[in-house]
């Protein structure tokens, strides 16, 4: 279980580095990330969200196997888009409808260093695009019209301030629910 970094931290805004070594540590980090995403009831988690500044993310979607993507490239994106509500473990309590490609083709390596390519749609395609953005230092809020983004950022900041004032423990509890 890892502490998740939230909006306001510089690490969420940095570009993650390529994974060079496929070793035991990487496998451990990947399983730690899966453990964290399950505990926090998320559907995906990227390295920078736990302060691991490497190009890795995991997905955990109901009805799908657990997936690990290392050094991913999104090779193709459909012209057709969908607009669906998203949240982010790094911006707890904030949700917004985000426009993304309906389907994608992605290439990556698994934790054992084996490459794979997949074409997918639906929620998995959305989660992959969201997590890929994290590796580039981009958050789902950045995909919104400026006015909406500013309003939600202010809402998040206000919420964090209020929670901090009442009790730091309260903030953690709140974050863990999302
Ligand atoms: Zn996120």
Boltz pocket constraint, residues with backbone or C-beta under 6 A from the ligand:
constraints:
  - pocket:
      binder: B
      contacts: [[A, 44], [A, 87], [A, 88], [A, 89], [A, 90], [A, 130], [A, 134]]
      max_distance: 6.0
